[in-house]
C-alpha cells in the first residue's frame, strides 16, 4: 500500500525512536509488493512505500549535492513552465521529471516551487542547509496525512493505523469527532477519531524548525471567486482545452489505462476526450446486473468496440465477498468510510490485476452541476447548518435519526464544542461570498478530502486513481463559468438548472465523439438531446420521470450484503462498545427497521467495527 511515515525530533535526537518507527512502518506495509525506503538523520526517521515499480519504486530523492532530501506519497507532475530548470539540472542522459525534480525545484525557488506542482500528494522535505523540515500536502488534500505531537516528537503517517502502533500515542476516542461523524458524515476541521491525532489541512505547509512548528497556506479556495463569469461559448472553449489536456496528461506513461464508465455523463466525457488507441483502453463499471451503471457501459462497449470489464455486485458478491471487503473498506479508509463502500476494494482489486492507472469522474458532478439534494456526500445537517447557522446544532443533537445508533452526549457540552468547530471553518464566516459560494468553499476544503479521500485510500493498494476534474488549471477555470455548481442558487430545486449543468458535458462529448453523444444514458436521454431543440423537450420529460428512481441499495448489493455481514460479525463487533447503542442496533436489525435508516445504521456499525480493527489488539 502506498504510504509515508516519519518521526521528527523537535530539537531532540531520535536515537531511542527506532523501535517506534519500525512499529509505525509496519502499519503502512500490507503486501509483499510494499517495499519501504528509509531516510535517517540525527533528528528524523522517514519512510515511504509504493504499490509497485510503476513510477520506479518508492519516491525518496535528493538533489545533486544532497543538501535537499524529499519523500513523496502519491503522484506529482511538474508544470511545463519549469522545463528550462529541468533541462538545467539534467544529469547525463537522465531526464528529471515529477518527484525527481522536487529537490532541485525547492533548492531553486524555495516554497515558491509549489506553484509548479500538480497532483495528489504528501511531500516531506529535509532542508539540510537551513536545518528545517517541510511537510506539504496537495491543494485538495485527497491523500490524508495524520499528525501527532508527543513528548518532543512530531509523528506523522498516511495511515492512522500506522500511528496507532506507536505506544507513545494515547488511544482515547475523540467523542466530539464521533458525534460530528454521526451528524455530518465526517468529523469537521482537522479532527480524527483519536484525541491526540489531527490531519494536515489541504494546501498547507507545516514547517518544523528546532522545537517550533508553524503552518501556512499556499492556496485558498476563496481565490476562485470574485471574477466576472465568462460567456457560454468562451466557457466551453476554455474548459475543453484544459480538461482535454488534463485527461491526456494523466494517462501519459501508462501503456494501458482503465476508464470508469457509468450510465451518466462524467466518465463518458473523460472517455470522449481520451486520445489513446481503443485497444489500450479498458472500460470498467460496477453495480447490479440490472442497474444503469452496468447496462449502459455494456451496450456502449459492444457498439463501439472497447474492452469492457464488468464487476457485478449481486449474487456471489453479496453472499461470499461482502464480509471480507467491508473489513478492507474500513481498514484502508482508517474508519473514515463505511462498510457500505465495500464494493470499492472489491472492484479495484480486480481492476488492479488488469491496469495500474485509472481515470475516474470523481468530483465532476460536484463541480459541474448545482446541488439540489442531500445524501452521503453533503448531509442534510450540512445544508441546515449553512441555512440556519450554528444555532441549529443544539436541535441536531436531540434529533432521533442521525444519533439513533450512537450513545447521545450531554447536549450542552457537545453543542458548544461543535459550534466552535463550525465557527472555525473559513467557509462559514466568509461574508464576502454568497451562501452557495461559502458552501462550495466547504466542499473544496472539507468534502473532497473527507468523502472522496477515503475512496482514493481504498483504491490505492491496487491502482493509481487520477482525477481529471480536479486538475488545478481546470478547477481554476471552471469557477469562472456559468456551468460551475457554485454559480447557481443554493440547493436549487429547478430541474432545468440540473439539465443546464449537464449541458457542459454534452457539448464536449458531442464535439469529440459523436458516437458517444448519441448513446442514451441511464436517464433515458442522450448527451445530444441536451443541445438540440427537440432533444431538450425529450430530455426534460425523461428527467422528470427518472429523477428519483435509484437508491444505493439497488445498485451496490448493500442490503443483502449487510445482512450477511451482521449475521457473521454483529455480536462480536458490538460487544462491550461504549459509544454505539448496541441494543437498538441489534433490535432494529432483527425487526428490519434498519433498512429505513440505512446510512445511519451503516455509520454506527462501521464505527464499532473500526474500533475493533484498530484497538482490539493494541
N, C-alpha and C positions, 0 to 999 in steps of 0.2 A: 504494500500500500504506500503511495507517495506520502511523504511527510517530513517534518522538520522538528528538531528537538534541541534544547540547549539550556545551559546554566551559565549565568554571568555573575561573577563575584563583584559586589558593589564595593570596590576598594578592598576586596578581600581575595585571598588566594582560593582556588577551587581544589586545592590539594586533597582534601578529605571528601570530595564530592563524587569521585569516580564510581562508587557503587550505586549512588543515587542516579547518576546519569545512565549507567547500564540498565538499571531497572526501568527508567523512563524510556530509553531507546527500545526496549523490548515491546513497549506498547504501540510503537508505530511499525513494527515488523510483523506482518501477519502471514506472509507466504514465503516460499523458497526463493522466489524471484526478488525479494526485497533485500537489497544489499545496502548496508549502512556505511556511508563515507563520513569520516570524522575530521574535526579540527580541534587541536588542543593548544591552549596558551596559558599564561600564568593566571589569567582572570576568566578564562572561558573554556567550556566544553561544548562543542556544536556537532550536530549530526544531521544528515539528510538522506532520504531514500527515494527511490523512483520505482515505477511499476515494471519497467523493462529497459532495454537499451535503445528505445526509440529515439531518444534525444541524447544518446551517448552516455547513459548512466546518470547516477546522482550528480546534482549540479553544485559542485564546490569549485570555485575558480579564484585565481589570483591574477594581479597584473604582472608585468614583466619583472619588476624588482620585488614583488610580493609585499609591497607596502600597503596594499588593499586586498583584503580577502572577502569573498562573499559566498553565501549559500542561498539557493533558490528552491522554494517549494512551489511547484506549479509551472506555468509556462510564461515566458517573457519574449516579446518581439520588440525590435528597435525600429523606431520611425525612420523613414528614408532620409529625413533631414540630417541625420548624423552619419550618413555613409562616408563623407570625407574623413571623419575621425576614424571610422572602421578601417579605411584604407591606410591611414597613418599608423595605426597600431598593429597592422598585419605582421605576422612573424613568419618569414619564409613563404611557403605556399599555402599556409593555413589561413583561411578567412575567419575573421572574428565576427560573430553574429549572436543575437539573442542573449542568453545568460552569460556567454563568454565575454561579451562586451562590457558587462556591468562594472567590473573593477576599473577598467580604463575610462569609462564614461564618468564614473564617480570621481576618479582622480582628476579628470579634465574639467568637469563642470561643478563639482560639489553636489549639493542636493538639487540643483537645477537639472541634473541628469534625469530626474523623474518625469519631466515633460516630454522626454523622448521615448519612454517605455509604454508598452501596451501589453495587455494580457490579464491573466488571473493568477496572482502570485502572492507569496510572502517572501521577503528578502531580509537577510541579516548581513550587515556589512561590518567588518572589523577594520577600522582605520588605525593602523599601527603608528603612523606618524603623529596623529593627534591624540592617540590613546583613548579613542571613543568607539562606541558601538552604535549602529543604527539598525532599528528593526522597523521594517516598512511593509505595508500591505497595499494591494491594488485599489483602484478607485472605488469599486463596489464591494470589496471585502468578501467575495464569494468563497474564498478559501479562509476559513476561520483560523485565528491564532489565539490560543489561550495563554494567559499570563498570571503569575503569582509571585508576589514579593514577600519573601520569608527569611528571617534570620540573616539579613545581609546579603541575600542572593536573589537574583531575578531568574525565575524558572519559566520556561515557555515551551509550548508544543502545539502542533497542529492537531493533536489528539488529546481529548480530555482524559481518556483512559490512561494515556501515557503519563500525564501528571499525577493521576491517582496512584501510580506505582511508587511515588516518592513518599517516604514516611514523614517528611517534614510538613506535608500539607494536611491541614485539618479537613476531615471529611463531613463537616456539618452541612446539612442541607439548607440552602437559601430559600426559606419559605415564601418570601416576597416574590422571588423569581418563579416559584412553583405556581403561586396564585395568578401571576401575570400570564403564565403559560395557559392556565385554565381559562382565563378571561379573554386573552387576545391571540392565542395560538403560539406565542413565543414570549420569553422574557423581554422587557424593554431595556433600552440603553445597552450597556455592556455587561450586564449581569449574566451569570450562569447558574446552574442548579447547586453549585457549591459556593459558600460564603467567601472563601479566600481566592477564588478564581474568577478573573474577568476576561473579556475578549478585547482585542485591539479594534478600535473603531476604523471604518473604511477611510482610505486616503490619508492615513496617519503615519507620521514618522515619530518613533519612540527613540530618544537619544539617551544613552547611558554614558555618563562621564564621571568616573570615580563613583561616589555614592549617590550622585544626583541623577534623577530620571526626569526628563521633560518630554512633553508631547506637543506636536504641531500638525496642522492640517495643510496639505499641499493642493487640495482641490475642494471646492464646496458646491453642493448641489444647487444652492441659490444662484450661482453664476449662470445657470441655464435660462433664467427668466429675465424679463425686462427688455427684450429685444422685439422689434416690430415683426409681426408674422409675415411670412412670405406668401406669395400667391400660390394657388394650387399648382400651376404649371411649373413655377420655379421650385416648389417643394418636391414635386415628383422627380424632376430632373436631378436636383442636388442629392436627394435621398437615394435615387437609383445608382448614381455614381459611387456614393460612399458605401452603400450596402453591397453592391456588386464587388467592389474592391475588398471589403471585409470578408465576404464569403470565400473569395478565391485566394486571399492570403492565408486564410485559416486552414485550407486543405493542402497548401504547398508543403512539399517534402514527404507526403504520405502517398505511397503507391496506390492504395485503395482506401476509400473513405466511406463511412457509414452515414446515411442521412435519415433522420427520423421523418416519417411521413404519416400524418394523421388524416382524419377526414376533413380538416379545416384548412385554413389559409396560411398560417405562419410558416410551417415547414415546406408547404408547396412553393411558397415564394423563394425560399432558400434553394430548393431544387431547381427552380427555373433560372436562377442566376448562376448556377454552378457550371463552370467551364472545365468539364472533365469528361473523358470518354465514358460512355454508359457502362462498359464492361468493368470499369474501375470504381463503380458506384454500387453500394449495397443499400437498398432501401429496407427499412425495418419498421415495424409497429407492434404494439402490444395492446391486448384487450380481449374481451369475449368474442367468440366466433361471430356473433350476430351484431356486434357494435359497429357503428360507422367508422370508427378508427381502424377497423380491420377490413371491412367490406370495401371501402373506397380505395385504400392503398393497394389491395389485391387487384382490383379492377384496373387501376392506373398502371400498375407494374406489368400486367398481362398485355394491355393495349399498347404500351409504349416500349416494351422490351427491356425493362430493368430487372436485375436480380433482386429478389424480394425475400426477406426473412421474417415470417410472421411468428409472433410469440403469443400463444393463446393462454388466457388467464381464467380458464374454466377447466372442468374435468380433472386431470391429474394435478394441475397446479393447486387447486382448492383442496383436494384430498390428501396429496402427498408432499407438496413442496412449500405451502404457505408457512408452515410452522418454522422451518429452517430459515427461510428468507425474511420472516418477520424479525427473528433474532438479529440477522445481519443488518437489517434496516435500522434497528435501534442502536446496534453497536457502532456501525460505521458513521452514523449521524450524531453520535455522542448523546443520544436521547433527545436531540432537537427535533427529530421526526417521529412518526408513529408507525406502529405495526400495519396501519392501513396502507403504507407505501412499500410493503414487502415486494411488490412487483418490480421495483427498480433494481435491487441487486439480482433478483431472479432473471430479469430480462438482460441486464448488461453483462452478467456472467456469460451468457450465451453469445451476445453480440461481440464481447471481447475476444472470443475464440475465432471470430471472423475478421475483425478490423481492430485497430488500436486508436483511431481517430474518428470521432463522430461529430456531425454538425446538427444542432438541435435548435428549435424555435423558442427556447426559454426566453421569457420576458417580452416576446413580441406583442402579445395581447395586452400586457400591462402598459406598454408604451404607446401602442398604436390604436387602441380602442378606448373609448371612455368607460370608466367604471359605472356599472349600473346595478350590480348585485353584489351582495356579500357572500362569503364562502370560506374556503380553507386558506386562501391567500390573504384576503382582507376580511377580518371578522366583523360581525355585527357590532361588537363593542368598540372596535376602532372607529367605525362610522359614527356611532353615538358619541364617542369621545370628541371627535372633531366637530360634530354638530352642536353638542350641548356643553362641552367644556369639562373640566376636572370635577365639577360638582356632580357629574353623573356616576363617578366611581363608587360612591357610597351605596347607591342603588344597585350597581352591578354586583357588589359583594353580598347583597341579600337576595339576588335573583337565583331562583332554584335551578335553572337549567345549566348555565356554564359551570357551576360549582356542585352540581348534583352528585358527582362521584368523588369529590375531594372533601377532606375534612375542613369545614369552614373556620376561618380565622376570626379573631376578635376584630370586628368591623372597623372600629375607630383607628386602632394601631395600623392596620394594613392600608386603610384608606389614605392616611397621611403619608405613608411611605410610598405608595404607588403614585399619589399626587405629585410627590417630589420627583419621581422618575419621569412622569409625563411633562412636568414643567421644565425639566432639564433638557427636553428634546428641543433642538433648534426649530424644527418644523412646526412645533406647536405655538411658538411665540413670534414667528416672523410675520409681523403685521403688514409689511410692505407687499406681501403676496396675497393672492386670493385664497379662499378656503380650499379650493381644489388644488391649487399650486402647492399649498402647505402640505396637503395630503400626499402629493407626489414627491415632495422632499422626504417625507416619512417613508414612502415606498423605496426610494433610491438608497436611503441611509439604513433603513431597518429591514424592510420586507425582502429585498433582494438577497441579503446575506442570511436572513433567518428562515425564509421559506425555500428559496431556490438554492442557497448554500448547502443545506443538508442533502438536497438532491445531487449536487455535484459530488459531495462527500461519499454518497452511496454508490456512485458510479466510478469514482476514482480508482478503486482497486482493480478495475478491469479496462477502462478506456480513458482517453483524454476527451472530455466534452468541450467543444469550442462553440461559442455562442455569438453568432454574427450580430444579433440585435443589440448586444452590449458593446460593440466596437465603439471606442471613445469618440471618433470623428462622427460616426453615425448618430450617437446619442446627442452630442452637442448640436448637431444639425436638426434632428427631428423635433426638438423642443421649440424650434422656430417655425414650425409648420402647423397648419390647421388640422392635421391628422393626429397630432400627438394628444393622448388622453388628457394631459394636463391642461389643454386649451379648450376643453369642453366645460360644461357645468358640473358642479359637484354631484356625483351619483345621478346623472341624468337618467330619466325613465323614458326618453323618446326613442322608439325603435329606429327612427330614421338617423339619429346620431350614431347608433351602433352600426348601421349599414354604411354610413359615410366613413366610419373608421375602417371598415373592411375594403373600401374603395382603393385605399392606398395599395393594398396587396394586389387587388385586381388589375390596376394599371401596370404594375411591374410584371406580374405573371403574363399578362396579355402581350406586353412588349417583347418579352424574352422567350416565351414558349406558348404559341397559340394553341398547341395541342393540350397543354396543361390547363390553359384558360377555359377550354371548352368542357373539361371534365367536371361533372356535378360533385359538389361537396356533400358532407353528411347533413347539411342544412337544406338539401334538395334544390339548390340553385348553384350555378357555376360562377366563377370569377367574371367571366364575360358578361353575365347577366347584369352585373353591377355597373357596367359602363355603357350599356345600350338602353335606349328609351323603353322598348318593350320588355327587356330583361329586368329593368328596375321594378316594374309592376309585379312581375313574376317572383322576383326575389323578396319584395316586401310581403307578399301574401305567404310565401313559404316560410319566411322568418317568423311571422306571427303564429303560424300553425306549429312550428317546430320549437319555439323558444324555450319551453320548459319540459322537454321530453326526456332529457338524460339525467341520470344520477350516477355518482361514483360506484355504487354497488352493482349497477347493471353492467358497467364496463370492466371492472377490475376484480371480479370474483371475491369481493370483500366479505359479504355476509356469511357465505358458506365457509370461507377460509377462517374467519374469526371463530365460528362455531367449533371447528376442528382444533384451533389453537387453544381456546378456552377449555375445551374438554381435556386436552393433554396437560395444560400448564396452569390453569386458573388457580387451583388451590395452592400450589407451591409458590406462585408469584405473589399472591395476596396475603399469605400467612404472616401475621405479625407486622404488617405495614401500618405505620402510624400516620401516614399522610393521605391515604385514599380511604374512601368509605367502602370498606370491604363488603360489609353486609349488603349494602344497596347494589353494588356491582354484581354480586352473586345472585341476589334476588331478581334483579332486572334481567340477568342472563337466563335464568330459569323460566321466567314468565314471558320472555320475548320482548319486553318493553324497551330493551336496549337498542333495538333497531330504529326506534323513533328518536333516539339520541345518539346516533352513530358516531359523530365526530367527538362528542364529549366522552362517550364510553371508551373509544379508542385512545384518547389522550390519557385518561386515568390509568387504564390497563398498561399502556406503554410506559408511563412514568414509573409505575410499580415494577415493571419488567426491567426497565433501565437501572433502577436502584439495585435490583438483584444481580444483574450482569456486572455492574461496576463496583458494588460494595460487598457482594456476597462472599467473596474470597479474600477480602482485604482485612 
